[in-house]
């Protein structure tokens, strides 16, 4: 027991360490780049700051200079940045005049809801579709479906969202076109849950359409490779029932490889969720991001960048830990 | 469907699109920013696709998009493929800390989606096209580097390359000797990168980042979506749909050009 658990403990530490390192690089990037890119208010020199002063309301400008302290040397600014982050103080939004953390936190849950729901559903669909294609699909069906999946996966997610909104919400009128619930409705009202679900169907469906193709193609390829392994062929010679071969010999052995590559797809699903929200005016982080970008609300943009980074790294880590938990022998291979 | 037929069709589509981009000033019936016509005309008569809210001819804007979008895609793709190739060869040549450093930087971009990083930093940059293009180039070489590094690490073991290393060849010599082996992969990645760049540009335009006067397809899509009445009546059919279809056709043709129907067809992000 002791010997079995030790390597995975070391592995756990490397996973944690690597992800922490990535997070710190992102934090440094978040500090450095706005100051390097020409045109951003943080790269302004002293006389340009006056222009910003004229652009913003007095109170916002004071908060901005208080928070970023642009007159100090870079090292001191960096220390201040880290101090603020450690305290959970992400500055004040220009546009809303509120603390960035509060605004972002009030929006996170809807984005999580959209992306996690679509991730779970699309994994179920994609893995079964991919397995079916590899094991039972006839040649024509396989080619046809693969072409369809290819076409679907090349369409950028926000265009897919616009097309779906055009067709299903406006042309056919089956679903509400925007928002997370009818205007003026509160969670206390009767029938809120039903309205909420109806509003979520279309965005989630678009996300599923966008996530299924890469995962299905990946599953198909992995399963097809494992299907030709000698131990599977041997199992056929022994006359083991086909269902058992599929489940225990092929599918269970395909999971580690699928799982290892799935996290990348999911990270892209997060970005997708942000864009789909914008098209459907779904009040999550995506719409917040659009407002922030349009209003050039730099503190808010930085806050959204941080939250997205943390979310991405958390998902990445979750997947790495999950694959270690399920397949301890992976730790010995690399 | 035969592999070669599909590729020929895709190539033909791309060629037609490029010719339209080059010849657009003679093809377009109006200047794309000429707002002398009545606003919101339906298609017909002088205006093939009607006019927008400002009284500008939509068909001319669509034609201008061929030139703008395709040239941005080509520039971004060329520069980021160049950076990616040089970095990949450096990885194989210097190894050790250089390799480890470049690889850990690319890993960040696997974990945080490129488009999020590009978007946030493009928002910080100035509104000129050049600034936005620079941000796109700067953040989109990671995928190319990662794929080419794997190939370069294998190629460097070839006899010719080992001989060059033995003669104390520098990075440039090694790169030149490696090029014939690396070239097919670079070409494929360049084509794929064109599609990505077009999508990135459209995404940024759609978010309102970059030059508002630019006549790319993304900008036309944004202008259409910003018009409140776009989904009432049928305005979206001739204002919103054409640029979307052009963009999808362009990206799809690029994807088909590199897609191998007999092989897997996996997306490698």
Interface residues (C-beta under 8 A of the other chain):
Chain A: X21 X22 X25 X26 X29 X33 X34 X37 X38 X39 X40 X42 X143 X146 X147 X149 X150 X151 X153 X154 X155 X156 X158 X159 X162 X163 X165 X166 X169 X170 X177 X213 X214 X217 X218 X220 X221 X264 X265 X267 X268 X270 X271 X274 X275 X278 X289 X290 X292 X293 X294 X296 X298 X301 X302 X304 X305 X308 X309 X312 X313 X316
Chain B: X1 X104 X105 X107 X108 X110 X111 X112 X113 X115 X116 X117 X119 X120 X121 X123 X124 X125 X126 X127 X128 X131 X135 X195 X199 X202 X203 X206 X207 X208 X209 X221 X225 X231 X236 X240 X241 X244 X247 X248 X251 X252 X255 X256 X259 X261 X264 X265 X266 X267 X269
